[in-house]
């Protein structure tokens, strides 16, 4: 299970709501607006959570440069496979919608090869990017099936 699986904990939410109700009941005669503790405890993301978690899982082999759940953007740093250190890749995953749909996902990848000690841009096979999209979509659908069953 990934570290992101526990972003929303029902028990934490229940405690926050109970605390908020308890504070509201202590208002007495001076009716002051109370801080909404429950709202402060809720963690939400702006994109489809299944696509988000599946994307993080799919690119977990590479170090992350950016992970913006509100904007739906994940950017990895350059990753070189130890078995092929003369080649490296960088991946950007963009989640465009809150629905679990194939067109809500965009994956872009850059590839560089080492030539005389300098990294030079090289073409990335379109099938590689398509395969990564398929892996993310399959994992997202699996996560959704697990959640509803």
N, C-alpha and C positions, 0 to 999 in steps of 0.2 A: 504494500500500500504506500502511495506516495505521501510526501509531507503535506501536500495540498488537499488531501482527502478530508481532513478535519477542519476545513475553513469555517464550516457552519456546524456548530454543535447545538443541538436542540436543548441540552441540559443547561448550557451557558445562557441561552436565550430565555429559558424558563426562569432562571435565577434573576436575570436582569429585569424581566417583567415583574416578578414578585417584589423585587426591591423597589421598583418604580411605583408600584401600587402601594407599598408600605409607606414610602415617603409622601405620597399624595395624601394618604389618610392622616398624616401628622400635621397637616396645614393649620389646623386651629382656626381662629377667627380671622387671622391675617392671611387672606387668600393670595398667595404669591405663586406665580408660574413655577412649576418644578421642572428641572432638567429631565429630558426624556432619556433615561438610562438605557432603556431597551433599544432605542434607535442607535445609540452609540455603540452597542455591542454587536449589532448585525453587520456582517461582512457581505457585501454584494459585489458582483462584477458586472461590467457592462455588456458582456458577450455570453454566448452559450457556454455554460459551465462544463459540459461534456467535451466540447471541442477544445476548450481551454486546457482541461486536465489531460486530454489525449495528446494535445500538441506538446505540452511540457514533458510528458512521458516520452514522446517520440524523439525529441531533441535533447534528452537528458544526457546523452553521450558527450555533448559539447558544452563548454562553459557558457553561461548566459551573460550577455552584455546588458540586455534590457528585457524586462517582463512587465508589461503594462496591461493589467487585466481590465481596466476601464476602457482603454483604447483598443484592446485586443491585439497587441503587437508583442511578439517574442522575437528577439534577435540574439543569435549566438555569436560568440567570438570565433575566430578562426580555429578549426580543429584539424589536426593532422593525425591520421591513423598511424599508430606506432609501427605497423608492418609496411607502411608506405609513406615515410617521412618527407618525401619530395613532392607531395601533393597535399593541399589543404582545402577545406570547404568552410563556408559561412552560410548560415541559413536564416531566413526571415519568414516567420509565419504570421499571417494577418487573418484575424477572425472578423468578418464583416457584419455579422448579424447575430441576433439572440436565438435564432432558430437553428435546429440541427439539420442543416441542408448542405449538400455538396458545394453549392455556389456561395456558401457563407465562409469558405475557407480559401485562402490564397497562400501558396508556398513559393518562395523564390530562393534560389541558391546561387552562390558564386563559387567558382573554383579557381585555384591558382596552382601553378607548378613552379618548382624551383629550377631556375636556369642560371648556372654560373653564380650561385649564391644570392640571386635576386628572385623575388616572387613575381611571376608574370601571369596575368589573367589568361585563363584557358576556358574553352567552351564546356558547358555542363550539359550532359545528355538530358533531353526533355523527359525521357522515360524515368530517370532518377527522381526528378521532382514529382512526377505523376505517382510514382511508387510511394513516396513519402506522404503525399496527400491521401492515397488509398489507405496507408497504415493508420494515419490519424483518424480518418472517417470510420474505419472499421473499429478502432479502439473506442471512439466516442459512442458509436452505436452499442457496443458491448457494455460500456459504462451505463448507458441509459437503460438497457435491458435489465441490468443488475439492480438499478435503482427502482424500477417499477415492479419487479417481481418479488 
